[in-house]
Amino acid sequence: MTFGLKRFQTDGHNHAINFSCYNHDPYLASTTARNLFEHSLEKVRQKYELNVYGYVVMPDHVHLLISEPAVHPLSKAIQALKVSVSKQATEKPFWQERYYDFNIITRPKFTEKLKYIHRNPIRAGLVESPEDWPHSSYRTWLTGEQGIVHIALP
């Protein structure tokens, strides 16, 4: 158990979240694994009544830009998401224990984090353009067409 960590998850803020596969192993390298994650994210979005504004599924980690859930603490939604994926995956353990959480308070910071999320596959050398990476919210922001995960657009 980690002492001294304080999360601010009941202030009505949006959150930039990221977490990694265990030992940063590429457990999400296959399309099947990334689809599994996206379907689990959509189920958690619905169950916990939260907005997903942006996401990207990378081979060894995930980035999310989400709201706080309507009823439950954000930590419970993230826990449910990680448990859902790990129960369906063959790799054990699947996730690192913790996750990084950054509160988004301003519109410029929201835009900065969303751009960072969408450009992650380019920085990793996986694609040349964000629309070439199908496991992110970029295409929804570009075209308005929804994918597996419903994206809350302004």
N, C-alpha and C positions, 0 to 999 in steps of 0.2 A: 504494500500500500504506500502511496506517495503522500507525504505530508506537505502542507503549505501551498498546494495547488488550489487556486481559486478561479472558478469559472463564473462568468456572468451570463446566465442563460435564461433569465426571467425578466429581461428588460425590454422585450419587444424588438430587439435588434436582429439583423440578419447576421449570418455567421459564415466565414470561410473555414472549412474543415478539410483536413487531409489526414489520411492514415495509410499505413504501409502493410504489405504482406510480411509475414514472418521472415525475419532476417533479410528483408528486401528481396526475397526470391520472386521470380517472375511468374507467380501463380495465376496472374490475369493475362498471360501472354496469348492465350488462344481466344478466338472469337467466341467459342462456347462459354468460356469462363467469364468473359466480359459481358456477354448476353445474360448470363446467370446473375451477375451483379446488377445490371440494369433492371431486370425484372424484380429483383429483391428491393432495389431502391424505389421502384414504383409502388410496390405493395406497402412499404414503410411510409411513403409519402401519403398514401390514401389512409392508412390506419391511424397515423399520428397527426393527420391534417396539417401538414407543413407544406410550404411552397419550396419547390426546387427552382432556382433561378439559373443555375449553371452547374455543370459537372464535366469531368473527364475521367475515363477509366484507362489508366496506363498499365503496362505490363506488371509493375510491382507496387503500385500505389494508386490512390484515388484522391481527387479534389472535388469538393462540393461547395456550392454557394447556396445556402438554404435559410429559411426563416426558422424561428422557434416554433415548435408544435403548439397547437391550440390548447391542449390540456396537459400533456405530460412534459417533463423536463427533456431538453434536447439530448442529454446524455442517454436517456432511455431509448430514444429513437435511434441513436447511433449504435447503441448496444444491440438493439433488435436487428438492425441492418447487418452488422457484423456476424451475429449469431446465425441469421438466416443464410448468409452466404457460406459460412464455415460448415453448417450442417449439411449442405448440399455438395460441398467440395470433397474431393478425396484427400487432399493435402491436409495434414494435421501437425501442429497448429497452423491455421491459415493466416491469421492476422497478428501483428504486433499488438501488445496489450493496450497501448494508449492511442490518443489521437490529438492532433493540433487543432486549436480553435482560436479564431481571431474574430472579434466582434466588429461588425461593419456598421458604422454610425453615419457616415456621410456618403452622398451620391458619388463624389469623385473616387472614394476608396472602393465602393461597390464596382464601379467601372474598371478600376485598376485590377481588382481581383478577378473579375470576369474575363478580362483580356488575358491575364496571366494563365487562368485555367484553360482557355481556348488555345493559347499558344504553346502549351506544355508539350504536345506531341511534336511540334516543330523543333523546340529546344532539345528534345531527346533524339532528334534525327530520325523519327519514325515516318514523317511525311514532310512535304514541302509547303503545304498550305493547310490551314485548319479544317477546311471542308473535306479534305481527303481522309480525315480520321473519323470513322463513323460512330465511335463510342464516346460522344460528347454532345453537349447541348448546342454546339456552334451552328449546325444546320438549322435548328429550330429558330435561333436568333436571326439567321440569314434569310430564311424563307417563310417563317411562321408556321411551317408544317411540323406537327408534333410527331415524336418518335415513341419508343418504348416508355420513356420517362416523360410525363407531362411537365412541361416547362412553363412557369408563370412568367408571362411577358407583360411589360408595362402597357 
